[in-house]
Amino acid sequence: MQILLVGGAVRNLLLGRPVADKDFLVLGATREDFLARFPNAHEVGKSFPVFLVNGLEHAFPREQDASDAAPADEAETLKADLEARDLTINAMALDEDGNLYCHPQALDDLHRRVLRPARPDALDQDPLRSFRAARFLAEYPDFSPHQELREAMTRSAASGALVDLPPLRVCREVLKALASPRPSLFFRLLAETGCLEHWMPELLRLRGVPAGPPEHHQSADAFEHSLRVADELAGHAETCWMGICHDLGKSLTPPEFWPRHHGHENLGAAPAELLGERLGLPNALIKAGSLAAQLHMTAGRYPALRPGTRVDLLMRLHAARLVEPMFHLVFADKGEEHLPLARRDLAAMLAVRLPEGERNLGPRSGERLRELRAQALSRLPAD
């Protein structure tokens, strides 16, 4: 029996990067052999044998069926397994003696920092691999997509293969991309290869729409502006998603009003919700995207807001736990830092208490509390 470390763990070892997850390939063994060595293993595979040992995945070759017969030629089985993987840089294995086994192009592509399919039909075997490849690019921004990858992703999108993917699988790739160093690379590559058309049309419609008056926006269009903001907010999925969604309403501005987008914040909430729901994102992210679209303009004018408007804005954000994310978005969007002022105001508001005689009066108590909070803000020093 051979047990080899495979995939991304080997890639990261060779790159000198941290190894987060370890996956293993089991060769030359039957289920009985494996369970004799690892009696506490838990079988989780459905289409081919996969076992968890102390939380680590140990997979048998995909060609090995349920007959428990070990494959005759381990070298050929390993070669076939590597060639069946998604990208050449993930098609590597390391045995227990430190011997390295690679796809013929793996080491060259790793050295050249290239993302290439392990074989021409690699993306056909699992259409989600288009999203995985784009996510790898966001996680490893020093890599570039090979033309073979671009062409394979374009073919996969044109074939309609992406349409029937389970939303949960797409969602996982989106969340990982949002937490990556350069989420813009994920969305841009998907857009350039036609892979956004079914899953994220609301975002795709921002291409070609001016971001705003040139004196305020340097980005070529609202799509690129949104990606720039997302990169500024990279590393935190919720805040980064707010950057993706904040200007979705601009796609609904009639062209005759371009490059201005008056009222786009009122138009952006619905497409942000629709986009999040289609992707199956967590409810907290869907709400964050919707509120980013609705409130980013108001938050951007925070120092000029009246006390009552500040109260309404901060309480809505506080209830959603989005005060800091919203003002991080404002800073990434406009370069204006209003968070310290918002923190000061929020602390003053939350310190206000209703007099005992004005409590438990339903809406009247709420109106009175808002009034007292606004008064507390009006007594604070000038901004």
N, C-alpha and C positions, 0 to 999 in steps of 0.2 A: 504494500500500500504506500502510495506517495501522497503527501498533502502539501500543496503549493499555495503560496500567497499570490493572489492575482489582482489584476485591475488597477484601480486608482491608488491603492496603497503602494504598489510597486512604482507606479509613475511618480508619486510624491517622494518616495525614498530616493529615486534617481535625481529628482529636482532639488533635493535638500529641503523639502517643505514638510510641515507637520502631517502626520498620518492620523486622520480622524477615524476612519472606518477600515476594518480589515475583513476581506472576503477570501475564502479558501476554496481550492478545487481539489477533489478527491479522485485519485486515479488508481486503477488496479485493485479495486475492492468491491465486495458486494455489501449490501445492507448489513448482512450478518457479521462480516469482517469489521465494519465500521462500528457497529453497536457493541461488539466485543471489546474494542479499544476504548470507546466512549459510551459506556452504559447509560449515562445520564443525558445523552443527546435527545433532542426533541425534533421530530420530523415535521416540517412545515411546507415542503414543496408539494405542488399539485401536478404540474405537467412533467416534472422530472425530480429525482430525489434531492431534497435540500434539508439539511439538519442544522439546528442551532446548538452550539456547544459553548456554554458559559457566555451566551449572548452573541457569539460570533458565528457567521454563516459559513457552512461547509456544504458546497454543492457538488453533486456528481456530474459527470459529463451529460450534456443535454441529450445525446444520442442513447444514453443508457436507459433502458426501459425498466419496467417493474419486475422483470424476470429474475433479478438479483444476479445475473450473469455478468462477471467483470469483463470489460472490453479486452480484446486480445492484444492489440497494439497500442501501448500507452503513448508512444511518440506521435503516432498519427492522430490519436484522440486529442492529445494536447494541441497539436497543430490546428485541428478542426475547431477546437474550442476557442483558441485565440482569434482565428479568422472569423468566427461568428460574433465577435464583440462589436461594440458600436464604433469606436474610433481606434486608429492604430496606436495612439499613445496610451490607451487602456488595455491593449492586447499584449500584455506581458505577464510573466509568471516567474516566481522565485521559489526554488525548492528548499528543502530543509538543510541542504549542504551549501547553500548560497549560490547555486547555479542559476543563471538567468536565461529564460526562454522568451523569444520575442517574435512578434509579427515581423515579416521581412522589412517593413518600412518604419517600424516603431521607433527605433533609436534615432534614425535620421530625422524623422518628424519631430521627435522630442528635442533634438539638438536645434532644429530650425524653428522651433516653436510654432508648429503647424497643426491644425485640426483637420484630419482627413478620415473619411469612412474606412473601416477595416476592410471592406470589400464593396463593390459597386452597388449591391442590393442591401447593404447593411440597414439603411433607413426603411426599406420595404419590410424587413423582418419585424420591426416595431416602429410605427410612425412617430411615437413619442420621442424617438431619438433626435428628431429635428429640434424639439424644445430642449432636450438634454445638451445637444451640441451648442446651441445658443447660450445656454446657461453656463457651460464650461468656458465659453469665451468671456462672459461677464466675471467669472471667478478667476480666470487666468488672462487678464487683459494684455499680457505681453505675448500671447499667442495670436495667430491670425487664421481665419478660415481658408482652407485650400479651395481652389476653384472646384475640385471634385465634390467638396461638401456643399458649396453653394448650389451647384447643379443638382445634386441629389435632393437637397431641401426644396428646391424649386419644383422638381418633378413630383415629390411627395405631396406638396401643397396642391399642384395642378391636378393630381389624380383624385383628389377628394379624400385621401386616406386620413387626413387629420380631423375630419369632421366628426367621426364617430369615436374619437378618443374619450375615455371617461374623464369628466371634469376634475375628479380628484387627482388624477395623475398629472394633468396640466397644471392644476393649482399648486402642487408640490414644487414643480419646476419654477413657476412664477415666484413663489415665496423664497426659494433659494436664490433666485436671481436678484430679488429686491434686497436681500441681505449680503449681496456680493460687493466687491470693490467697485465695479463699473456696470451697474444695471443697464445703462444706456446701450451697451453692446448687445445685450440680450434682445431688447426690443428692436434695435436697428437692424440686426441681422435677420430677425424674423420678418420684419417689414420688407426688406430688400428681396427676400426669397418667396414672398407671397404667403407666408405662414401665419400672418396676423388677420387675414381677411375674414375667416370664420370666427375666431376666438376673440379678437379685439378690434372690431371695425370702428368702434367709437374713437379709439386712439389713432387708428390708421387715417381716419378722416381729417386729422389735424395736418397731414402732409399737404404742403402747398398753401395753407392758410397763414397769412402773415401773423406773426406773434403780436404785433402792435406797432405803433408809430416807431420809426427807426431810431429816434432820439432816445427811446426807452428800451428798445430790444435790439440786441445784436444778432440773435439767432436768425437763421434763414427762414424758419417758419415755426408755427406753434408746436409742431411735433418735435423739432429739434430743441426748442425752448424747454418743453416738458422733460425731455431726456436730460438736458443740462441740469435742470433743477433736481431731477431724481438722482443724478450723480452727486450733487452737493449733499444730498440726504442719504447717501448709500450707507448700508450697514445696519439700518433699522427698518425692517420690512414695512411697518405701519406708516412711518413718516415718509419713507420713499414712495409708497403707494399714493400718499397724498400729493406728492410732487407729480406723479403720473396723471392724476385725475384733476388737478386744480383748474386747468384751462380747457377741459373737454367742451365746455359751452361755446368756445370760440368757433368750433366747427359749424355751429348753427347760426352764426352771424351772416346775414345776407351779404354777398360779395360787394354790393354797391356801397356798403358802409366801411369796407376795409380801408385802411389797416386798423381802424378803431373797432372796439368790441364792447360798446356800452351795454351793460346788463347781462354780459355773458355769464356772470356768476349765478344769475337766476335760471339760466338754461342748462347749467352743467350738472346739477344734482341728479336728474333723471338718468342721463347716460352713464354717470359714474356708478349709480346703483345697478343699472342693467349690466354693465361690464363686470362688476364684482360678482353679481349673481350668476352670470353665465360661466365664470371661471370657478365658481364654487368656493370663493374666498370665505374666510371666517367672518362672521357678522361684524366683529369689531373693525375689520379692515373695510368692509363695505360702507359702514357708517363713517369711518374716517375719510374715505374717498369722497363721499357725498358732502360731508361738512367742509372739506377742503375746497370743493367747487363752490359751495354756497357762501362761505365766510371769508375766503382769503383776501378779498378786496376790502372788506370792512376791517379785518385785522390789520391790513396794510396801512390803514389810515388811523391807527389806534390813538396816537397823541392828539388828533383833532376831534375825536369823538366826545360827545357830551357824556356826563356821568351816567345817566340812565342807559344810554346805548352801551357804554362799557360794561355796566352790570349785566345787561341782557346777553352780550357776547360772551363774557367770561363765565357766566353761570351755565350757558349752553355748552361751552367747551369743557368746563369743569365737570359737568355731569357725564360727559363722554370720555373724561380723562385725556383730553387733547389740548390742554392749554399750551404746554411746552412744545408738542409737535407742531401746532398751528403757527406759533411764532418762529420756530425753526424754519418752517416753510416760507414764511414771509421774508425772513433773512435771505434764504436761498433764492427766492423769486425776485426780490427788489433790492437786496443788500441793505435793508434797514433793520436795525436792532431795537425791537420794542419789548422784548421779553422781560428785562428787569423792571420796566414800568408796569407791565401786566402782572408780574409776581407781586409787586408792592400793592397794587390795587386789589388783587384777589385776597391777599392776607387781610387787608382792611375790611373788605366785604364780609369775609367769613367770620370776622370777629364781632359782627353786629348781631344782637339778639333782640327778638321781639319782647316788649314789655308783657308781663304775665297776662294782663287784661286784654291783650290783642291777639292772643294765641287761640288756636282751634276754632277759627271763624271762617274756615274754608277759603275761597278765593280772596276774601277781604284781607285775610292774614298774609297771603302771598303778595298782594299789592302793597300792603303796608311795609313788608320786609324789603321789597324792592325799593320803595321810597326811602327807607332809612339807609339802605346800602348806598344809594345814589347820593344822599346827603353826606355820608361818611367820605365818599370820594371827593365831593366838592370841597371838603374842608382840608384835604391834603395839599401840600405845597405844590406850586405850579410845576409842570413837567420840565 
